[in-house]
Every structure is written in structure tokens, then in C-alpha cells.
Amino acid sequence: MNHAVAHAAPRSIARTAACVGLAALTACSSPSSRFYTLGSSDAPIATRNAATPPLLIEVPPVEVPPQVARTAFVVQTGANQVDVLEQTRWASLPADEIRQALSQDLTRQLGAIDVFNTPHPEGAPVYRVSVSVQRFESWPGSHALIDAVWSVRPLYSQTVLTCRSVVSETVASGYDALVAGHRLALDQVAAKIATGVEALDAAQDARTAPVATTGATTARVRRPAIGVACPAD
């Protein structure tokens, strides 16, 4: 065998092994994903009179714009441009994160129970809170903006309170600050919704679920609509 070839083979194998090792090291050192959530809050839970049963609310799934309906962060870099950050993610889809945060906020602020997908006493007054997020904008180092149309409807009344809340929170640089800004914005939206629920609950026509009985037939009867204004900004 040619001595030059014999010496070259080990060197080639060594270089190949070194390249494989370097590739593995590079893969291991690639940045890991970071996950954020909008849930949880240290705000105190509202207390209600022991003689008054807790309010029952129902917070169904929230609608969000299609462009942000993904776990990867979508951040604004201009009026008509965004970046999708695959390594920076929400713990669940934004619609789920927003629903969870609003449910937690409302149950705390109202001393209520969210009975969505949960059995509850027949005929008990329940306030359904529906939310459609029109804009969910993340501007790193600038602001976090939430534009939401929301409604509150007592299930046994013809009354529907429909309002819009646009909240912008100034944020510092970094994604922790951006998430905190969205959380504060949602707190404010929840506060408006809570005010609407309380206004409807104060109206006697919305607080009861009347039942009409005709012979052996029992059916719910909707109350007439009542007038409640949207909370002031």
C-alpha cells in the first residue's frame, strides 16, 4: 500500500470525526425555546356577603386574529411588517391564554365562579362573557396593545351588553416586559367587563331565571331587555 495513502486515511477519519463532533456540539448549543403565559395573578380575590351566593359567569373560547393564532410570538416591526419568533413562545395558543387570564381576572374581581363546561344549579343566573380580540399587537420596547369587542349576556334575559375596549400599555425592552404589558392590558379589559357584569346583576330582571309552568310542561322564559350602558373609559 502506498505509504502516503496509508497516512492520509487516519487523518481523513480524524477530520470526519472532528466535523461530526463539531456538528453535534453546535446542535446541543442551539438556543432553547422560552415559554410565557398570561395566566396567574397576585391580585386579591373579591369577597361577597356570606348570605349572597357567588356570581356565576361563563367565559367561552376567545376569538383572536388569524395572524397571531400560533404559539410562536408574533411581534410588530413596522406598520405592515411582523417577525415570527420560533424560539419565544406562548405556553398555549393565545386564544387559550387570553381566555384563561380573563377568567382568572373576572373570578377574582367579582368573587365569581366560571362555570364554562361545568354543571351548575338549574335556573341559577349565569352571565356569559364573549370576547373577540380584534388586535393583539406586540411592539417590543414600545407597547402592548389589545383591542377587544366583548359582550355580557344573562342567559335568561334578552339583554346583551356589547362594548369595545382598546388598551395600550407602554413596555420596556425584552419579552418579559412585553408579556407583562399584555397582562396589564387584559387586567383593564377584565375590569371593564366586571363593571358590566355588576351593572347587569344590579338589575333585578337579569338576576333571576324565571320558569313558566303549564300543566306538566316547564319552560324557561326570557326576561325583557334592560338598558345598561358600557363602562366609561
Phi and psi in degrees as a GROMACS rama.xvg file:
@    title "Ramachandran Plot"
@    xaxis  label "Phi"
@    yaxis  label "Psi"
@TYPE xy
-62.4424  126.656  ASN-2
-61.6638  -34.1914  HIS-3
-64.774  -42.1698  ALA-4
-66.1776  -40.832  VAL-5
-61.5023  -40.1368  ALA-6
-74.4317  -31.0381  HIS-7
-71.1875  -34.1234  ALA-8
-59.5973  -50.0029  ALA-9
-60.0035  -37.8293  PRO-10
-65.0388  -39.4479  ARG-11
-63.9648  -43.6766  SER-12
-62.4178  -40.8469  ILE-13
-63.7527  -41.8493  ALA-14
-64.9233  -40.775  ARG-15
-62.6041  -43.7282  THR-16
-62.885  -39.7977  ALA-17
-64.7734  -40.409  ALA-18
-65.0379  -42.0864  CYS-19
-62.7854  -43.2873  VAL-20
-63.0756  -39.7377  GLY-21
-66.2098  -40.2316  LEU-22
-63.0819  -41.7987  ALA-23
-65.0097  -40.3962  ALA-24
-64.4703  -40.4301  LEU-25
-63.3828  -41.8233  THR-26
-64.23  -40.6935  ALA-27
-68.9265  -28.0805  CYS-28
-93.3359  3.71303  SER-29
-66.2788  146.619  SER-30
-62.4047  138.826  PRO-31
-87.0266  158.291  SER-32
-73.8219  147.552  SER-33
-112.355  138.383  ARG-34
-117.853  139.223  PHE-35
-127.273  154.956  TYR-36
-134.448  151.708  THR-37
-95.9336  -4.88679  LEU-38
-77.6804  173.524  GLY-39
71.6288  146.209  SER-40
-160.392  148.56  SER-41
-94.0452  6.31046  ASP-42
-65.0394  142.754  ALA-43
-68.2228  152.448  PRO-44
-84.2796  131.617  ILE-45
-65.2898  143.956  ALA-46
-106.963  142.535  THR-47
-118.33  156.979  ARG-48
-55.5431  134.458  ASN-49
-58.606  -27.6797  ALA-50
-80.6572  -11.7554  ALA-51
-101.086  122.758  THR-52
-63.7912  150.116  PRO-53
-64.0784  148.344  PRO-54
-65.3096  145.762  LEU-55
-111.762  125.785  LEU-56
-121.218  162.565  ILE-57
-135.608  115.191  GLU-58
-110.991  94.645  VAL-59
-75.02  176.461  PRO-60
-53.217  144.921  PRO-61
-96.5426  146.339  VAL-62
-94.131  138.97  GLU-63
-132.824  159.042  VAL-64
-60.6596  142.478  PRO-65
-56.305  -34.2997  PRO-66
-68.4467  -17.8724  GLN-67
-112.365  8.94619  VAL-68
-83.1006  59.2204  ALA-69
-150.615  159.73  ARG-70
-75.7823  -28.1213  THR-71
-67.2673  140.361  ALA-72
-61.9971  137.165  PHE-73
-116.08  110.435  VAL-74
-113.005  144.42  VAL-75
-78.762  133.488  GLN-76
-117.563  -3.13226  THR-77
-176.73  177.219  GLY-78
-59.6572  -34.2163  ALA-79
-127.78  28.0356  ASN-80
-142.252  139.884  GLN-81
-134.031  160.343  VAL-82
-116.449  140.149  ASP-83
-103.965  118.015  VAL-84
-99.3715  99.2819  LEU-85
-69.7296  -23.794  GLU-86
-91.5582  -4.67183  GLN-87
-121.939  115.39  THR-88
-135.537  157.435  ARG-89
-81.3691  149.658  TRP-90
-64.7988  -29.4005  ALA-91
-144.023  178.033  SER-92
-59.0836  144.323  LEU-93
-52.3895  -37.0702  PRO-94
-60.2144  -40.1611  ALA-95
-70.7981  -39.7626  ASP-96
-62.379  -44.01  GLU-97
-66.2432  -44.3379  ILE-98
-59.743  -44.8756  ARG-99
-62.9613  -43.8613  GLN-100
-64.583  -43.2274  ALA-101
-65.431  -41.6261  LEU-102
-60.3561  -45.2151  SER-103
-63.9839  -43.4303  GLN-104
-62.0553  -46.956  ASP-105
-67.9648  -39.4145  LEU-106
-66.5588  -33.8808  THR-107
-72.2675  -48.3511  ARG-108
-68.9168  -31.7279  GLN-109
-102.02  -7.59094  LEU-110
61.9603  38.2331  GLY-111
-104.96  176.419  ALA-112
-124.206  129.268  ILE-113
-86.2337  113.548  ASP-114
-102.897  18.8424  VAL-115
-58.7457  127.047  PHE-116
59.932  24.659  ASN-117
-128.927  134.32  THR-118
-60.3447  144.673  PRO-119
-143.588  163.138  HIS-120
-55.61  135.528  PRO-121
-59.8549  129.322  GLU-122
83.9439  -3.44148  GLY-123
-70.5368  141.95  ALA-124
-67.5243  129.64  PRO-125
-129.433  134.558  VAL-126
-107.508  113.843  TYR-127
-86.7937  127.858  ARG-128
-110.991  111.447  VAL-129
-108.491  135.695  SER-130
-132.049  130.351  VAL-131
-122.205  110.345  SER-132
-81.0269  116.64  VAL-133
-81.768  -39.0563  GLN-134
-139.203  135.931  ARG-135
-133.984  88.5088  PHE-136
-106.796  134.698  GLU-137
-118.623  110.81  SER-138
-114.167  95.1031  TRP-139
-54.779  133.378  PRO-140
72.9114  7.02581  GLY-141
-130.171  -76.1118  SER-142
-160.357  161.011  HIS-143
-116.131  128.807  ALA-144
-124.545  134.766  LEU-145
-128.291  125.042  ILE-146
-118.239  110.784  ASP-147
-130.513  136.886  ALA-148
-100.26  126.494  VAL-149
-133.983  156.245  TRP-150
-139.625  151.875  SER-151
-125.873  129.63  VAL-152
-137.66  120.258  ARG-153
-64.5185  130.335  PRO-154
-61.7294  -24.4035  LEU-155
-110.438  28.5738  TYR-156
-136.233  155.562  SER-157
-82.1695  -3.52849  GLN-158
-74.4312  133.186  THR-159
-134.5  123.457  VAL-160
-100.233  115.015  LEU-161
-117.955  126.227  THR-162
-139.937  170.816  CYS-163
-129.408  136.428  ARG-164
-126.409  126.181  SER-165
-118.976  116.356  VAL-166
-127.032  130.197  VAL-167
-123.764  126.999  SER-168
-115.373  126.659  GLU-169
-67.7305  135.811  THR-170
-129.968  152.063  VAL-171
-82.6245  -178.239  ALA-172
-72.3664  156.765  SER-173
100.88  150.735  GLY-174
-78.1087  -26.461  TYR-175
-59.7848  -44.1958  ASP-176
-66.6008  -36.0947  ALA-177
-64.7255  -44.5453  LEU-178
-64.2717  -42.2831  VAL-179
-61.1583  -36.851  ALA-180
-64.3917  -42.3112  GLY-181
-64.2574  -37.4549  HIS-182
-64.5703  -42.8098  ARG-183
-64.9835  -39.303  LEU-184
-62.8016  -42.1238  ALA-185
-66.218  -34.9035  LEU-186
-57.4471  -41.6411  ASP-187
-70.5842  -39.2139  GLN-188
-62.4332  -43.9943  VAL-189
-61.9821  -38.0552  ALA-190
-62.4831  -39.2586  ALA-191
-65.314  -43.6386  LYS-192
-63.4749  -41.8153  ILE-193
-60.7367  -39.5898  ALA-194
-61.6706  -40.5231  THR-195
-64.9572  -41.6574  GLY-196
-61.9143  -43.9509  VAL-197
-64.1744  -37.8764  GLU-198
-64.5564  -41.0387  ALA-199
-69.4844  -37.6519  LEU-200
-66.925  -27.5935  ASP-201
-72.6728  -17.6448  ALA-202
-86.6443  119.469  ALA-203
-58.2335  -33.7763  GLN-204
-63.2999  -24.3277  ASP-205
-95.1152  -9.16715  ALA-206
-88.0072  -15.7038  ARG-207
-117.604  153.987  THR-208
-111.103  90.3063  ALA-209
-66.0453  149.535  PRO-210
-126.387  128.536  VAL-211
-101.566  131.972  ALA-212
-117.699  125.062  THR-213
-128.936  101.902  THR-214
62.8854  -122.697  GLY-215
-92.1898  3.595  ALA-216
-101.522  128.976  THR-217
-121.762  128.707  THR-218
-142.253  147.425  ALA-219
-72.9095  145.198  ARG-220
-121.168  128.698  VAL-221
-76.749  140.267  ARG-222
-73.3829  156.067  ARG-223
-67.9275  158.292  PRO-224
-67.1576  147.165  ALA-225
-122.148  156.998  ILE-226
-95.8315  120.278  GLY-227
-134.74  130.026  VAL-228
-87.4259  154.593  ALA-229
-65.0083  146.323  CYS-230
-59.7623  142.831  PRO-231
-70.7434  148.469  ALA-232
